Amino acid sequence: MNRPAHGGIDPMSHRSLLLVLLLAAFASPAFGSYGSPPPPPPSQPGAPQPPGQNPQDLDSPRMQATPWYGDTYNDVVHAQQDLANGNKKSAEKRFRRALERGQRTVEIDSTYHEAWNLIGFSARMLGDYKTSLAAYRTCLRLKPDYAPAREYYGEALLETGDVQGAREQLGWLKKLSADQLVSDLQSALDKWQAAHPDSSAGSH
């Protein structure tokens, strides 16, 4: 699968558009149902390089994978907007494309923990918890202190009934002082407990 071109859009303008979409997503009441937003993608190849940047770095796996990650991120943000607008069919299509692009990203650079996080999120939104949980575990094996993945992983565990596992992720987030993510996951746990009053808080 060839990576679609950005159509000549300036990389900085492309990132600005993503930030606008991200802010719009925060404004949507439905957005909270799907977890915190993904971290923005890194600079795309072709953007001004910092002084002393080695041109050979542009040929590294990370630089080759970065455009794919940017497209994955873009699909996820648009899919969340579709969900907020009640367009589930379009959202599913975008999440499937995000999953494919995320998988292509890690084929190029298997250490790209942010991409593994988006694979986990996209698979979860498609109901593929086996792929989702495995991707989150890979992400956190690469970077244990990556707070966004801890929150996403906690929600995925909760949705599969692993309340204790979700609480363990909450503990990690507290240690990382990720206050907003703590609030997001705690809210999800509270809602789950309210919907399952007869269940043990620590049961699987």
C-alpha positions in Angstrom: 0.0 0.0 0.0 1.5 3.3 -1.1 1.3 6.2 1.3 -1.0 8.9 -0.1 0.7 12.2 -0.7 -0.4 15.3 1.2 -1.3 17.0 -2.0 1.4 19.6 -1.8 0.2 21.0 1.5 2.8 22.8 3.4 3.9 20.6 6.4 3.4 23.5 8.9 -0.1 24.3 7.5 -0.9 20.6 7.7 0.0 20.5 11.4 -2.0 23.6 12.0 -5.0 22.0 10.5 -4.6 19.0 12.8 -4.4 21.2 15.8 -7.6 23.0 14.8 -9.3 19.6 14.4 -8.0 18.5 17.8 -9.3 21.6 19.5 -12.7 21.1 17.8 -12.7 17.5 19.1 -12.2 18.7 22.7 -15.3 21.0 22.2 -17.5 18.1 21.4 -19.5 16.6 24.3 -19.2 13.1 22.7 -15.5 13.2 22.6 -15.0 12.2 26.3 -16.5 8.8 25.5 -13.5 7.9 23.4 -10.6 8.8 25.7 -8.1 11.6 25.5 -6.9 12.8 22.1 -3.8 11.3 20.6 -0.6 13.3 20.9 0.1 15.4 17.8 2.5 13.9 15.2 6.1 15.0 15.0 7.3 17.3 12.3 7.0 15.9 8.8 10.0 15.4 6.5 10.6 18.5 4.5 10.0 20.8 7.4 12.9 23.1 8.3 15.5 21.1 10.1 17.2 22.3 13.3 20.7 23.6 13.0 23.2 20.8 12.8 20.7 18.3 11.6 22.5 15.5 9.7 20.9 15.1 6.3 21.5 11.3 6.6 19.0 11.2 9.4 16.3 11.8 6.7 16.9 8.2 5.6 16.5 6.7 9.0 13.5 4.4 9.7 12.0 6.9 12.0 12.0 9.7 9.4 10.6 7.3 6.8 7.8 6.2 9.2 6.9 9.7 10.3 4.7 10.6 7.3 2.8 7.4 7.8 2.3 8.2 11.5 1.0 11.7 10.5 -1.6 10.1 8.2 -2.6 7.7 10.9 -3.1 10.5 13.4 -5.0 12.5 10.9 -7.4 9.5 10.3 -7.9 9.0 14.0 -8.8 12.7 14.6 -11.2 12.7 11.6 -12.8 9.4 12.8 -13.4 10.9 16.3 -15.1 13.9 14.6 -17.3 11.5 12.7 -18.3 9.7 15.9 -19.1 13.0 17.5 -21.3 13.9 14.6 -23.0 10.5 14.7 -21.5 9.2 11.4 -20.4 5.8 12.6 -20.0 4.3 9.1 -17.5 7.0 8.1 -15.7 6.7 11.5 -15.3 2.9 11.0 -13.8 3.4 7.6 -11.4 6.0 8.9 -10.4 3.8 11.9 -9.7 0.9 9.6 -7.5 3.1 7.4 -5.8 4.4 10.6 -5.1 0.8 11.7 -3.6 -0.1 8.3 -1.4 3.0 8.2 -0.4 2.5 11.8 0.7 -1.0 11.1 2.6 0.2 8.1 4.3 2.7 10.4 5.6 0.1 12.7 6.7 -2.2 9.8 9.1 0.6 8.9 10.1 1.5 12.5 9.0 -1.1 15.1 10.2 1.2 17.9 7.7 3.9 17.1 5.8 3.8 20.4 3.3 6.6 19.5 2.3 4.5 16.4 1.7 1.4 18.5 -0.5 3.6 20.7 -2.7 4.6 17.8 -2.8 1.0 16.5 -4.2 0.1 19.9 -6.7 2.9 19.9 -7.9 2.3 16.3 -8.3 -1.5 16.9 -10.2 -0.8 20.1 -12.6 1.5 18.4 -13.2 -1.3 15.8 -13.9 -3.8 18.6 -10.6 -5.8 17.9 -9.5 -6.0 21.5 -6.9 -8.7 20.9 -5.0 -6.5 18.5 -5.6 -3.4 20.6 -4.3 -4.9 23.9 -1.3 -6.4 22.2 -0.4 -3.0 20.6 -0.7 -1.2 23.9 1.5 -3.7 25.6 4.1 -3.2 22.9 3.9 0.5 23.2 4.4 0.4 27.0 7.2 -2.1 26.7 9.0 0.4 24.5 8.1 3.4 26.7 6.6 2.5 30.1 6.0 6.1 31.1 4.0 7.0 28.0 0.9 8.3 29.8 -1.5 8.5 26.9 -1.1 4.8 26.2 -1.6 4.0 29.9 -5.0 5.8 29.9 -6.1 4.1 26.6 -4.9 0.7 27.8 -6.8 1.2 31.0 -10.0 1.9 29.1 -9.5 -1.1 26.8 -8.9 -3.3 29.8 -12.1 -1.9 31.5 -14.1 -2.6 28.3 -13.0 -6.2 28.4 -14.0 -6.5 32.1 -10.5 -6.4 33.6 -11.3 -3.8 36.2 -8.2 -4.6 38.3 -6.0 -4.1 35.2 -7.6 -0.8 34.6 -7.0 0.3 38.2 -3.3 -0.7 37.8 -3.1 1.7 34.8 -4.7 4.4 37.0 -2.0 3.8 39.6 0.6 4.3 36.9 -1.0 7.6 35.7 -1.0 8.9 39.3 2.7 8.1 39.6 3.3 10.0 36.3 1.3 13.0 37.6 -0.9 12.9 34.5 -3.8 14.6 36.2 -6.1 15.0 33.2 -5.6 11.3 32.2 -6.1 10.2 35.8 -9.4 12.1 35.7 -10.4 10.5 32.4 -9.7 6.9 33.5 -11.2 7.4 36.9 -14.4 8.7 35.3 -14.5 5.6 33.1 -14.0 3.4 36.1 -16.7 5.2 38.1 -19.2 4.8 35.2 -18.3 1.1 34.9 -18.8 0.5 38.6 -22.1 2.4 38.6 -23.3 0.1 35.7 -22.1 -3.0 37.5 -23.1 -2.5 41.2 -22.9 -6.2 42.0 -19.4 -6.7 40.6 -16.3 -6.7 42.8 -14.1 -3.7 42.0 -11.1 -5.8 41.6 -12.6 -8.7 39.7 -11.7 -9.7 36.1 
